């Protein structure tokens, strides 16, 4: 997030099981417009995310061992469904966080909601908020692209034979 009073920006990173960055400052600023305090405990996903990622890694290893196209399709489907599920989950969290505001907040603007962007940039009052994947997200996107390319290669290779 950037604002005139924070030209260097404020950053919050969401990890597999925690949050880092300027979480306390962002949470304190959000309090003025009625948003909830940002805490690790508000993300139940942190309790099981490590297991889901472990399962996806396991499916990837199993795919390499079995070495069959149908298993490659299962793995690609798993990665795609996980990505779609993560986006839906993040959207729903952002919607709740930006719309269910404390009516006793010091700053109230009738009809205004403060839902953070799912992906991309959004102006919220005097703040410009940006949301996008970081290293872990880019790794999953890269894996999905590689799996898709490999699947196309496999189909083309079998047509030639």
Protein Blocks (a to p, Z undefined) as FASTA:
>chain_A
ZZfklmnopaddddfkbcedjklmmmmmmmmnopacddfklmmklmmmmmmmmmmmmmmm
mmmmnopaklmmmmmmmmmmmmmmmmmmmmmmmmmmmmmccfkbfbdcehiacbdcfbdc
ddehjbccdddddfklmmmmmmmmmmmmmmmmmmmmmmmZZ
